[in-house]
């Protein structure tokens, strides 16, 4: 007679011993020994039932709705309780900071559940996207993360950063948790991105956006190893999020065709053809600087002339981004504008920024206006001002008049 499923579940504590069996001989089932509990509750002892000793009320008494006297007893210390609160690989500092990573009585990681709950009910809906896009993200991203562990770690990390923002009393604890999950995710992400294809591109792009949003939101006064990237820190004055934004845009650029044809096209903004920017109060400031670049280009050598040509192209593409920002019918038009400009930049312009070329810095100051207008979403707040202040510190005084416009908007200075 075949065992039913319920019968099979009921004998999980026994196992067959096939050793020495001859043909036709029935297996002998040997019952595994189990540890007896000496500190179980009185009710379980009366029922002759093993007590799990969960306090303040064991699960058996909870199920039977009976009284349990465990909550009235003092808990005996165990060797397990003498260990640090949590031992986390690669992040020993967390042992005294993070509470309740795992509830021993339930076997559940309550920290993970709290973060996933936060992501589903708040974080994924706080990115200021259209409702239909938010609904898709709320459903598809956790499902995709079940296939790619680095994405799940990224989701949990972003939720932790969000909680750090809205619960300042526990900010340090949540930021340490966020760093832990970033540290867990980054090796697998970096390995997978070397093999970008139609299958993993959605998870990679989703993770890159999540780590970017977290870097935007991370307090500037706290350095987290979880958000470190592979750049030469010698003389690198650009904020961490700028490098991550550029890397994310390059990833989207490489994977766009696969993503648009795949099940998660909402991960990328529509590819918008270059627009004819309207000459308004915004673009006029940029076009005036372009005219200045054209004027001085005839008085310099060939190398400097090539530099000015790159800067002129970057400035004109920034005008195009301001036109994209005005497309209110698109999902997140301001972020589309930011991404469009960053994606258009050649590596040579980034080198010029690193070298603190004053004309390149002026264009970056104009870009800060787009960042400042994107600060309606929580993780963007404050980044434009911080970047502009750093630009001021590195800008030659003769170019300061050119950044009066972004200073008046971001620093609220009177021209």
C-alpha positions, 0 to 999 in steps of 0.5 A: 500500500502506498503511503499518502502525503500526510503519512510521509510527512508524519514519518520524517523522524524515521529512516530506513536502514537498507544495509544487509537486506536480501532480495524480498526482505522488507526494510527495517525502519529505525527511529532516530533519537531525539533530544528530550527537553527538561525545561518544557512547559507544564501543559506540554508535559501533561500532553506528553508532547515535546515543548519547543520552549518558545517564550513567553508561550510555546507554539503547542500552547498557542495552537491549543489556546491553553495556558503556558507557564514558560513566560513566568520562568526565568530563562536559563543562560545557554552557551549560544546566548553567550555569543555575540548578538550576530556574527556577520561575515565580512562585517564584524562591526554589525555584531553589536549593532543589528538586533534580531537578524534571526528569531531562533524560535521561529527560524525566520530572519526577521530583519530580511522580512522587515526590509522586504516588507518595507520595499513592497509597501513603501520603497518601491512606491517612493521612486516618483514613477507613474502608478502603472510602472510602480505596480509592475515594479512591485510585482516583478522585481521581487520575483526577478530577485528570487532568480538572482541573489545579488538583486535580492540583496540590493532590494534589501539594501535599498529598503534599509537605506530608506528606513535609515532616512525615515527612522533617524533614531536607528539610522546607524543600525540600518545603514550598517545593514545596508552596507552588509547587503551591498557587500554581499551583492557586489561580488556576484554583480561584478561577476555577472556584469562581465557576462551581460546577455539577454537573460541576466540584463534585467536583473543587472540593470535593476540592481545598478539602479538600486545601488545608484539610488542608495548612493544618492541617499547615503549620508555624505558624512558617512563612508560605507564600504558597501558603496565603494567602486573601483576608481582611482581615489587619488585626486578623485573629487567627484561624488560616488553617485556620479560614477555609479550613474555613469556606469548605470547609463553605460550598462543600460546603453549596452543592454537596451535592445534586450530589455526593450524586447524582454519582459521588463521594458519599464526598466529603461526610459524610452530612447528619445531622438535629439530634440530642438531645444527651445531657447528659454531662461534655462537654455539661454544660460547654456547657449551663452556659454557655448557662444563663449566657447566658440569665441575662444576656440579660434585662439588656441592650439589644436589640442585645446581646440579639441578639448573645447569641441568636446565641451561644446558638444557636452553643453549642447547635449545638456540643452537637449536634456533640458528639453527632455525634462519638459516632456511631462507625458513621459515616466520620470522626465527629469531622470530621463533628462539626467540619464540622457546627458550622462549617457552621451558623455565621452570618457574624455569629458570625464577625464577633463572633469577629474582634471578640474578643467574650468570650462568642464566644471561650468557645464557640470554646474549647469547640470546641477540644476537638473539634479536639483529639480529631481530632488522631489524624490527622497533619495535625491535630496541635497545632492545638487547643493553638495556637488555645486559647492565642491565645484565652487571650491575647484573652479578658477575665480575667472569662471565664477560669473558663469555659474551665477545661474545655478548658484541662484537656483540651488544656493538661493543666492541673489544675482 
